[in-house]
Amino acid sequence: MPRKIVVATLLMGALLAPLANAATSGTSNVTLAASANALIQIVDAAITLSPNATDYANDYVEATGAAGIDVNVKTNSTGGLTLLVRCADASPQIALADLLVRTATAPGTGGSSMASYTAITAANQTLWSTGGVQHAWLDVATDVRVQNLINYNDATAAGTTNYTNTLTYTVVAQ
């Protein structure tokens, strides 16, 4: 029996020994595997340009600044982002050569912007870019101009005839 007591005592000692030496604190690593992302919000989903007599005399109508199209962008990419615009309508109602866009929004660090009116195309065009992170939402305002107004007929009985094109914006992290 004394042998059983010794073995039992040794077993109890082996079981209790780790408790006596247990740590009171420890560490664990948490790793965030962040990837570059770019986000976009179209603030103005639609605008209507209604030319007046002066616009017809000038042969264009435009929506600029707050009257234009606002697009918000942001990115966590250290390489920045590019905001692209295109009109990929299969049969656009406004001739692409007559539909012009630009932005007065200054480019980000190391970026560029389409500062003068440029005819829209069916392929992506760089409207605005930055070469660094843009953590907060930034408003990129698109000014829109339609020229050659006399080329767009109106049915006399209808009052006005609407011609609609869809602009597609894409944001790409660099």
C-alpha positions in Angstrom: 0.0 0.0 0.0 2.8 2.5 0.7 3.8 2.1 -2.9 0.3 3.1 -4.1 0.4 6.1 -1.9 3.8 7.2 -3.3 2.6 6.7 -6.9 -0.7 8.6 -6.1 1.3 11.4 -4.5 3.6 11.6 -7.6 0.6 11.7 -9.9 -1.0 14.5 -7.9 2.2 16.4 -7.8 2.5 16.1 -11.6 -1.0 17.4 -12.1 -0.7 20.3 -9.7 2.8 21.4 -10.8 1.6 23.2 -14.0 -1.0 25.2 -11.9 1.7 26.4 -9.6 3.8 27.6 -12.5 0.9 29.1 -14.7 1.5 32.5 -16.3 -0.7 35.4 -15.2 -0.6 37.1 -18.6 0.2 36.3 -22.3 0.2 37.8 -25.7 -1.4 37.0 -29.1 -0.8 38.7 -32.4 -3.7 40.1 -34.5 -2.9 40.8 -38.1 -5.0 42.8 -40.5 -4.2 41.8 -44.1 -5.3 45.1 -45.7 -5.6 45.3 -49.4 -5.9 48.4 -51.6 -9.5 49.5 -52.2 -11.1 52.4 -54.0 -14.7 53.4 -53.4 -17.1 55.5 -55.4 -20.5 57.2 -54.7 -22.5 58.9 -57.5 -24.1 61.8 -55.7 -26.1 63.1 -58.7 -27.7 60.2 -60.5 -29.3 62.4 -63.2 -29.1 66.0 -64.4 -31.3 67.8 -67.0 -29.9 70.6 -69.2 -32.7 72.9 -70.5 -31.3 75.3 -73.0 -32.7 78.9 -73.2 -32.5 81.4 -76.1 -29.0 82.5 -75.0 -27.8 78.9 -74.9 -29.1 78.4 -78.5 -27.3 81.6 -79.6 -24.1 80.3 -78.0 -24.8 76.9 -79.5 -24.2 75.1 -76.2 -25.7 74.5 -72.8 -23.7 73.4 -69.7 -24.1 72.4 -66.1 -21.1 73.4 -64.0 -20.0 73.3 -60.4 -22.9 72.4 -58.0 -25.2 72.1 -61.1 -23.0 69.4 -62.6 -22.5 65.8 -61.5 -20.8 65.2 -58.2 -18.9 61.9 -57.6 -17.3 61.0 -54.3 -14.2 58.9 -54.2 -11.8 57.6 -51.6 -9.0 55.0 -51.3 -6.6 53.4 -48.9 -4.1 52.6 -51.7 -0.7 54.3 -51.2 -0.5 54.4 -55.0 -3.7 56.5 -55.2 -6.7 56.1 -57.5 -8.0 57.0 -60.9 -11.6 58.1 -61.7 -12.6 57.1 -65.2 -15.7 58.2 -67.2 -17.2 56.9 -70.4 -20.5 56.8 -72.3 -20.9 53.2 -73.5 -24.5 53.6 -74.8 -25.0 51.3 -77.8 -26.8 54.1 -79.6 -26.3 57.4 -77.7 -29.0 60.0 -78.2 -26.5 62.9 -77.8 -23.7 62.5 -80.3 -20.5 61.7 -78.3 -18.7 64.5 -80.1 -21.3 66.9 -78.7 -21.2 65.7 -75.1 -18.2 67.2 -73.3 -17.0 66.8 -69.7 -14.3 68.3 -67.5 -13.6 68.8 -63.8 -12.5 71.8 -61.9 -11.5 69.6 -59.0 -7.8 69.9 -58.5 -5.9 66.6 -58.8 -4.5 64.9 -55.8 -0.8 64.8 -55.1 1.0 63.4 -58.2 -2.3 63.0 -60.0 -4.0 64.7 -63.0 -7.4 66.0 -64.0 -9.4 66.7 -67.2 -9.4 70.5 -66.7 -10.7 71.5 -70.1 -13.8 70.3 -71.9 -13.2 67.0 -73.7 -15.6 65.0 -75.9 -16.8 61.9 -74.1 -15.9 58.5 -75.7 -17.1 55.0 -75.4 -13.8 54.0 -73.8 -12.7 55.0 -70.3 -11.0 58.4 -70.0 -9.2 59.7 -66.9 -11.3 62.4 -65.4 -9.3 62.8 -62.1 -6.6 61.0 -60.2 -4.3 61.1 -57.2 -1.0 59.5 -56.5 -1.5 58.9 -52.8 -4.1 57.8 -50.2 -7.4 59.6 -50.0 -8.9 58.3 -46.8 -11.8 60.8 -46.6 -14.5 61.1 -49.2 -13.5 63.7 -51.9 -16.0 65.3 -54.2 -15.0 65.3 -57.8 -17.4 67.6 -59.7 -18.1 66.9 -63.4 -19.0 69.8 -65.5 -21.2 68.8 -68.5 -21.6 70.6 -71.8 -23.8 69.8 -74.8 -22.8 71.7 -78.0 -24.3 71.9 -81.5 -27.8 72.4 -80.0 -29.5 73.1 -83.3 -28.8 69.5 -84.3 -31.3 68.2 -81.7 -34.8 68.4 -83.1 -38.0 69.0 -81.1 -41.4 67.7 -82.0 -43.4 70.9 -82.3 -46.5 69.5 -80.5 -44.6 67.9 -77.7 -43.1 71.0 -76.1 -39.7 69.4 -75.4 -37.9 66.3 -76.6 -35.5 64.6 -74.3 -32.1 63.2 -75.4 -30.5 61.0 -72.8 -27.0 59.5 -72.5 -25.7 57.5 -69.6 -22.2 58.3 -68.2 -20.4 55.4 -66.5 -17.9 56.2 -63.8 -15.3 53.7 -62.7 -12.7 54.1 -59.9 -9.5 52.0 -59.9 -7.0 51.7 -57.0 -3.4 52.2 -58.2 
